Amino acid sequence: MAIEASFTIEQSDFPLSAVFEQLTDVTIELDRVVPTGEAVVPYFWISADDTAKLTTDLSADLGINQVKVIDQLEKQMFVRIDWNLNYESILTAIVNTDITLLSGIGNNKQWTFEVRASEQQGLSDFQTYCQENGIPVELTELHAISSIRSDREFNLTDGQRKALVLAYSRGYFDSPRDATQGDLADELKITRKAVSSRLQRGIRRLVASTLVTPDE
């Protein structure tokens, strides 16, 4: 049975830690459109209040060969990274085991990676590889793959989805929280009351679409 899992790792134990040393309130996210080929997770989005303040040469990191800025906006930077796979990290564990990386989001505390394995053994091999190579990952979630459902099936509006995804990426659902509704409101350029409403209604619709059976 195919399964999906989430792992976390301290941000200092993954390449790109220099970004968090220079920028505040920064989030790094794997680009959802990953090209095919031999390149390993080549594209990332770096989001911060002022990405222009990032002056460190990221290629100086032991886990990186080269970094190229593809596009830069005031609060976002799109980069391509050529990783040094001779340096052991969670990326080498992914390359050398039979799992697929689905997503990766980093903040100033930790990275969270979601992976998929076609069977339990693939996930076990990944964990064993990390343990044997001193890669301190922590399993935080494990579940069997369910059928793919679109936002429309969950009955989410575009605004609700955007608010929920932003809240998740900014750590609003973490304990303790890394962001407030006011922070989300500022970023979405809406009122705090509107954020509260979108989160509440979005969560309600997700619960109704995924956890509640017709009898309930």
N, C-alpha and C positions, 0 to 999 in steps of 0.2 A: 504494500500500500504506500502510495506517495504521501509524504509528509512535509510540512513547513515548520520552520523554527526561527526564533529570534534570539540573537546573541548580543551581548553588550561587552564592550571593552573600554577601559579608561582611555581618554583622548590622548594621553601622553604615550600610550603603548601602540599608537598607530601613526604612520607618516602624516604629515601636514600639521603636526602639533605647533609649528612655528606660527601658523595662522592665528591660533587662539592666544598666542603670546603677544601678538601685536594688535589684534582687533578685539573690541568688546562687543558683547551681544551678537556674536557671529554664529552662523549655521552653515554647515557644508553638506550638500546633498548630492548623491549620485544622480546624474541625469537619467531620466526614465527611458530615454531612447538610446539604447546601447547598441552600437554597430556590431555586425558580425565580423568574424576574423579572429586573428590571434591576439589582438590588443585586449588587455585585462582592465575592465572598468576605466576606460580612458577619459571620460568627461565628468566634470563636477561643476556644480553651482556653488559659489561662495557668496553668502548674503550677510551684509553688515551695514551699519549706519553710514560708513564712509570707507568703501573698499580702497580708495586711493591712498589710505594710510598704510596699506600693506606694501612694504618696501623690501622685505626679506627675500633673498633668493631661495625659493623653496627647493630647488634642485640640490641644495647643500645637505638636505636630509639623506640619511643613509639608505632609506627605502625608495628614493626617487632618483631617476636618471635625468629627467628633463621636464620642465613645465612650460607650457605655452599658453598665453592669454589669448583666447579666441575673440572674446567680446567683453567690454567693461562698461557698466552703467554706474550711476551714482551709488546705488546700494546693492548691486550685484556684479559678480565677475564670473564669466564662463571660461573654464580652463580645461586644457587637455594635458594629461599626465602620462609620462612614460615611466612605469614603475621599475625599480631594481628588484627583480625577483630572486636575486641571490641573498637578499635581506629577508629573514623570516618574519612574516606578519600574517594577519588573517587572510590577506590576498593570496599568499603562497599556499595556505591551507586550502583555499577554494580551488586554486589551479591544480593542486596535486591530489584532490579527492573528487568523488563523483557527486558534487552538489552544484546547484546553480544559485548565483546571487540575485536576489529580487530587488532589494533596496538597501540603501545605506545613508544614515543621517548622523552627523556629528555636531555636538555642541561643546561648550567649554568644560563639560563634565565627562562626557562619554560618547562613544559611537554605538549606534544600534544598527545591526545588520539583520535582514530577513533572508533566509535561504530556503531552498527546496531540494529535497532528495527523493529519488524515485522509489527508494525503499529504506528501511530503518538502518541497514548496514552502511549505506552511504553517509548518513548522519553520524553514526558511531565512528566511522573511519575519520571523519572530519574532527570530531572531538579528540580522538586519540592522537591525530597529527598535531593538534594544537598543544596537547599536554606534553608530548614528546619533544616539541620544539620550543617550549617555554612561552607559548602565546596565551596570555591569561584571559581567555574568553569565559563568559558566564551565560549559561542557557537561561533565558527568562520566559520563553513561551514555546509550546510544542502542540501541534494539532494536525489532524488529517486534512487533506485538501478537500474542500467542498466545491460544489459547482460554481463556476464563474458567474457573478451577477453584476449587472451594470448599476450605475447610480440611479437610473430610472426605475429599476426593479426595487431599489431601496426607497423609492419615492422621495429622494433628496432633491431639493432645489439647488441651482448652481451656487447661490449664496450660502446655503447650509453646508454644502460640501467644502467650499473654499474656507469657511470659518472653522470647520472641524479639522481639516488638514493642517491649516495654519496653527491651530491650537495644539495639535499633536506635535508638530515639528518644533514649536517654540517651548515645549515642555509644560503646557498648561495642565495637562493631565498627570504630570509627575507629582510625586510626594517627597519633599515639599515642591510647590509649584515654582517653575522658573519664569512664568509669565502670568500677568493678570488679564482680566477682561479689558481693562483700560489699555494695556499694551497692544492687545489684539485689535482693539478699536482704532488706535492710532495708525496701525499698519494697514488696516482695511479701509481707513478713512470713513468710518461710520461711527455712530454713537455706541457707547458702552451698552446701553439698553438694547440696541439692535444686535450686538454681538451675543448678549445673554439670550435673546430670543432665538437667534439662529442656532446656537449651541443646544439649547433646551429642546427645540423642535427637531433638530437633526438627530440628536441622541434618541429621542422618543421614536422617531421613524426607523432608526437603525435597530432598536430593540424590537419594535413591532415586526420588522421584516426578517429578523434573524433568530430571535429567541422565543417569540410567542407563537404557539401552535394555534390552529384554527379553533380548537376546543377552548383555549384560554382567552 
